[in-house]
């Protein structure tokens, strides 16, 4: 075969390769589907896009109908001529008149009869009347008393001179100087117990008030005595009465009693440290002073004995004299 014929054959072959095959449509052309409807080269019918657009229109139509229904409902429920609408319009006009009066009128005179000045602003009586009783006057509300049973007034804790005894003086010194917060709160840990220093000067330790000592009990272990409660755990008293708390610890060692809910011990405070006798018995007197009511928790602990002793005193208020019928 000569060279010109070869070049002609190559060009014919190239033209055949570039010509699209009737079985495979080119991209973007449409071929008939099985049911005869035209479709694109991806096989998706154009009716799907039209259906999608129809769904969007349906959703928009439903939204418009919903908003129209809400507007019709409120128009039927609250027409312009109903008393409620008129009341709202009247309140709006009152507010406008109030503002106009406060700007142009005399600020010392009420804009309307019966209005009351509260915090420098004139307000209608209905704004300050008790809820549920709009006809109740302000004076009656001020003089009214709560109905139903009351718990009664437990009173207030008694006051004592700051130099009444050495225990009170130690607390007063901490208040003045601010250098001994452990004497004022059980949440502040005092310094560790020094047994040798206590045996040399026990009175100084006993006269210094440190409520946090009730959390300084010894760790349980061999040879460590456990504090023992000798008096009843639960007692009931009338406010003003006195009970006795008694425990047993290591003989000659200190034990601290502390009440977190008022009341007072023999030193006129809610915390007191005493020394056990030769049998290891220590006791204190606790008085349910004014201000106490309900269950009063009292803890006792010793730095040389393990665990704590807990007491509960239920304080009831004294009953008043019987009422005499007229």
Secondary structure, DSSP 4 states (H G I P E B T S, - for coil): --HHHHHHHHHHHHHHHHSPPSSSPPTT--EE-TTS-EE-TTS-BTHHHHHHHHHHHHHHHHHHHHHHHHHHHHHHHS-TTSHHHHHHHHHHHHHHHHHHHHHHS-TTS-SSTT-EEETTEEE-HHHHSPTT-TT--HHHHHH----S--------PPP--TTSSHHHHHHHHHHHH---GGGT-TTSPPPPP-HHHHHH-HHHHHHS--GGGGG-PBPP-TTPPBPEE-S-SEEEEETT-EEEEEEE-STT-EEEEEESSS-B-TTSSSEEEEE--TTSEEEEEEE--TT--EEEEEEEE-TTSBS-EEEEEEEEPPPPPPPPP-
